Amino acid sequence: MKTESPLIRFGLAIYLVLFFTYLLGPLVLMGITAFNSASFPQVTPWEVFSFEWFTTLFNDKRILSGIGNSLIVGFFTVILSVAMGLAGALMLTQIWPKLRATFYTVIIAPILIPGVVLGISTLVFWDRVNIMLGLSDDSFLRNGIFLTVLGQATFISSYCMLVFVARLQRYDLGLTEAALDLGATHVQAFRKIQLPFLMPAVGSAAVLAFLASFENYNTTTFTFQDYPTLTIELAQKVRYGIDPSVSALAFIIVVITVFFALLNEVKTRRAQLAIANGAPVGAVSGSFKMPGFFSGNPAAVVLTLFVAVVVGTIAYSQFYDPEPAKAVLLKEKRAAQQLRIKALQERVRLQRLEKKLKGPDIFGSGNSKVPQPPSKSASPFGNVFAPTNLEKAAGTNKDEKKPAPKKPGTSAFGNVFAPTNLEKAAPKE
Amino acid sequence: MNGFMKEYFRRNGMLLGWTLLFLVGFWVIMLIILPQISMLDFSFRNHLPPPEMGGPKDTYTLVNYKFLIFGAQGNEDGYNKVDLLVFLRTLIAAAFVTILDLLICYPIAYYLGQSKGGGYIRILVLLLIIPYWINEILRAFAFRIIFGDSGVINEFLMLFSIIDSPIDFIRANIALYAGLSYAYILLMIFPMYNVIESLDRNQIEAARDMGASWYMIHKRVVIPFAKPGISSGCTMVFMLSAGALAAPQILGGPSSLWFTQLIYQWFNQGGNWPQGSAYAVVLLLTCIVIVLSVMRIFKVNMGDIGK
């Protein structure tokens, strides 16, 4: 990259910034909306910093039961997928060479089949089996958890299979042969030799399977029956009216994700450091020494800071009270409303004035008493501040008592959120 | 075949051999093949109430496929224009999303693949993966916050008086395209990244020494080499966006349906399973045909998918 011209490097820098803004910006903004007390998830206008949406979230029974169902489904899906994925990968290494390509196509296909199709086919097939076996309508074959686990495992097993295939490529079959020659049974050789070698792959396949199961929507939406998972509940919530408690949930998930990502990074780096220093991994990772933990491992520093911030925020949320700040905001809103009403009154008065001045010439005197409704798009202060208007207005004060019509809808508070007002509205500690 | 089975059990033993066979058999037959066949079979049947299933009326018919093409019986129009249009639009939009993702992701895959690693690159990769761990629904939700009437973009544009009234990004489907390309970025980057990483830097150096321009290096050296990764990424993104359901439901405009939404309606609102199955079969077959022909054109093997 060093030989590139400065122009290309500059372009690359801009591209990287744009790319990561696109990638992370939505998540950051969503996280911010979780702390805005406004009842619609929004960053602007900013109302008051508050934790109330987290409280709402933790009191939402449907979300909580959704999490419960997701965990149950995830648990069984992980077991089934890891087992089938491993079996598929082992079979792939042994199968009759002529069949191998076909077999690979069949077990990789679920990744490419649309999730919707997998959900439908699972539902239809087990419904058929149910009818064929003459079971009742509420038999276990129609149970939402059973169907969801099978539907998800169909394609998640393929992901797991890919993970195992990658690991198996580095496995020396001679090891199993040696164990067998030394008198181990096949099961023993598998359990003591091959499985320990595959253990890291089992771990990553399980994590992958759980994540895929937890966030699956397309397949689950056809199979969940009476057991909506978290994703289904979220989708219902998002489709029919949204509120920032969804943002709060997203924020929690992002925090958990970042935590585990950092944790993983710390572990990897420590292992690398250990190898670089010539020490076995266990020697370094076994003992927890404060200075050693941080030395040359920026990820560890970031992780510690991150945990400190999260714990601090949670502690802060326990005694933070947004009410005073909210009261201030309410006051400001009222003040702004007053201002707005006054401005409207002024404008209506001016309009009448104008009418009066022009009226007799064009429409005759009869029209002059009808006030024109304020137009929606015009600025609320209209042309109050135009110098000519002031001069005109100076003389007459007759119509001042006429109440101005309130503007409909949310736009009535429009100007409250001008940048200067934001500073005023910020919580004062 | 017999010898193969003997060899198989000699290598694995009885218990382990049968366990493997059972697991693989269950997966391949009960989860992959039979459900698909059963869906295909179901799509050729009449829509009947449960008691009449298996009765004399339960015969094979083409009525469900006819409905997709010609519409309801007695339809004077000739063709089921509404559904066919949705179908066509879904495919075109999915192709559009795929191309968009390819354009967005190629530079970053090249940059990551050709840089020499190190902490900085590791952090970039970490940042790439984090959004992928967030729920699909939540990602779509984030885009709805951004593109809504009082979303960040509209508020921002109005603050600087670039526009007077909010732009309806949702109705214009901009939110949908942005959300879909966002959802599958990672699936595009990683296959390309893996291939480009294995490209010898000396090849690029050599091309540059011989006077090849920046454009020619990519056209003649990098892209031909990265072709398996590119087509693998494109296949996955195309299939997934054509089969997406959550993003169109959340981000789609009121007047533009996604084909999967039609299927969803037949199942969950219409209650007409055979009709929904027929639509699902059409979607599946079309996707397979498109992917296979693209693979044929670019001369890529099935084995390259999923690497």
Chai-1 contact restraints between the chains, C-beta under 6 A:
chainA,res_idxA,chainB,res_idxB,connection_type,confidence,min_distance_angstrom,max_distance_angstrom,comment,restraint_id
A,Y15,B,P107,contact,1.0,0.0,6.0,A-B,restraint_1
A,F19,B,I108,contact,1.0,0.0,6.0,A-B,restraint_2
A,L23,B,P131,contact,1.0,0.0,6.0,A-B,restraint_3
A,P26,B,A142,contact,1.0,0.0,6.0,A-B,restraint_4
A,P26,B,F143,contact,1.0,0.0,6.0,A-B,restraint_5
A,P26,B,I146,contact,1.0,0.0,6.0,A-B,restraint_6
A,L29,B,V152,contact,1.0,0.0,6.0,A-B,restraint_7
A,M30,B,A142,contact,1.0,0.0,6.0,A-B,restraint_8
A,M30,B,I145,contact,1.0,0.0,6.0,A-B,restraint_9
A,T33,B,I145,contact,1.0,0.0,6.0,A-B,restraint_10
A,P41,B,I145,contact,1.0,0.0,6.0,A-B,restraint_11
A,Q42,B,S150,contact,1.0,0.0,6.0,A-B,restraint_12
A,V43,B,V152,contact,1.0,0.0,6.0,A-B,restraint_13
A,T44,B,E155,contact,1.0,0.0,6.0,A-B,restraint_14
A,A83,B,L23,contact,1.0,0.0,6.0,A-B,restraint_15
A,M84,B,L23,contact,1.0,0.0,6.0,A-B,restraint_16
A,M84,B,W27,contact,1.0,0.0,6.0,A-B,restraint_17
A,A87,B,L20,contact,1.0,0.0,6.0,A-B,restraint_18
A,A87,B,L23,contact,1.0,0.0,6.0,A-B,restraint_19
A,A87,B,V24,contact,1.0,0.0,6.0,A-B,restraint_20
A,G88,B,V24,contact,1.0,0.0,6.0,A-B,restraint_21
A,L90,B,L20,contact,1.0,0.0,6.0,A-B,restraint_22
A,M91,B,V24,contact,1.0,0.0,6.0,A-B,restraint_23
A,W96,B,F4,contact,1.0,0.0,6.0,A-B,restraint_24
A,T105,B,M302,contact,1.0,0.0,6.0,A-B,restraint_25
A,V106,B,V28,contact,1.0,0.0,6.0,A-B,restraint_26
A,I108,B,G306,contact,1.0,0.0,6.0,A-B,restraint_27
A,L112,B,M239,contact,1.0,0.0,6.0,A-B,restraint_28
A,P114,B,G243,contact,1.0,0.0,6.0,A-B,restraint_29
A,G115,B,G243,contact,1.0,0.0,6.0,A-B,restraint_30
A,V116,B,G243,contact,1.0,0.0,6.0,A-B,restraint_31
A,V116,B,L245,contact,1.0,0.0,6.0,A-B,restraint_32
A,V116,B,T260,contact,1.0,0.0,6.0,A-B,restraint_33
A,V116,B,I263,contact,1.0,0.0,6.0,A-B,restraint_34
A,V117,B,A280,contact,1.0,0.0,6.0,A-B,restraint_35
A,V117,B,L284,contact,1.0,0.0,6.0,A-B,restraint_36
A,I120,B,M39,contact,1.0,0.0,6.0,A-B,restraint_37
A,I120,B,A280,contact,1.0,0.0,6.0,A-B,restraint_38
A,S121,B,P35,contact,1.0,0.0,6.0,A-B,restraint_39
A,S121,B,Q36,contact,1.0,0.0,6.0,A-B,restraint_40
A,S121,B,M39,contact,1.0,0.0,6.0,A-B,restraint_41
A,T122,B,P35,contact,1.0,0.0,6.0,A-B,restraint_42
A,V124,B,S38,contact,1.0,0.0,6.0,A-B,restraint_43
A,V124,B,M39,contact,1.0,0.0,6.0,A-B,restraint_44
A,V124,B,F42,contact,1.0,0.0,6.0,A-B,restraint_45
A,F125,B,L34,contact,1.0,0.0,6.0,A-B,restraint_46
A,F125,B,P35,contact,1.0,0.0,6.0,A-B,restraint_47
A,F125,B,S38,contact,1.0,0.0,6.0,A-B,restraint_48
A,R128,B,S38,contact,1.0,0.0,6.0,A-B,restraint_49
A,T154,B,L31,contact,1.0,0.0,6.0,A-B,restraint_50
A,S157,B,W27,contact,1.0,0.0,6.0,A-B,restraint_51
A,L162,B,G306,contact,1.0,0.0,6.0,A-B,restraint_52
A,H186,B,N12,contact,1.0,0.0,6.0,A-B,restraint_53
A,H186,B,G13,contact,1.0,0.0,6.0,A-B,restraint_54
A,H186,B,L16,contact,1.0,0.0,6.0,A-B,restraint_55
A,V187,B,L15,contact,1.0,0.0,6.0,A-B,restraint_56
A,V187,B,L16,contact,1.0,0.0,6.0,A-B,restraint_57
A,F190,B,L16,contact,1.0,0.0,6.0,A-B,restraint_58
A,E215,B,N135,contact,1.0,0.0,6.0,A-B,restraint_59
A,E215,B,E136,contact,1.0,0.0,6.0,A-B,restraint_60
A,Y217,B,E136,contact,1.0,0.0,6.0,A-B,restraint_61
A,Y217,B,A246,contact,1.0,0.0,6.0,A-B,restraint_62
A,N218,B,L245,contact,1.0,0.0,6.0,A-B,restraint_63
A,T231,B,N135,contact,1.0,0.0,6.0,A-B,restraint_64
A,T231,B,I137,contact,1.0,0.0,6.0,A-B,restraint_65
A,L234,B,I137,contact,1.0,0.0,6.0,A-B,restraint_66
A,A235,B,I137,contact,1.0,0.0,6.0,A-B,restraint_67
A,V238,B,I137,contact,1.0,0.0,6.0,A-B,restraint_68
A,V238,B,F141,contact,1.0,0.0,6.0,A-B,restraint_69
A,V238,B,I250,contact,1.0,0.0,6.0,A-B,restraint_70
A,R239,B,Q249,contact,1.0,0.0,6.0,A-B,restraint_71
A,V246,B,F141,contact,1.0,0.0,6.0,A-B,restraint_72
A,A250,B,L138,contact,1.0,0.0,6.0,A-B,restraint_73
A,I253,B,I134,contact,1.0,0.0,6.0,A-B,restraint_74
A,T257,B,I130,contact,1.0,0.0,6.0,A-B,restraint_75
A,T257,B,W133,contact,1.0,0.0,6.0,A-B,restraint_76
A,A261,B,L126,contact,1.0,0.0,6.0,A-B,restraint_77
A,A261,B,I130,contact,1.0,0.0,6.0,A-B,restraint_78
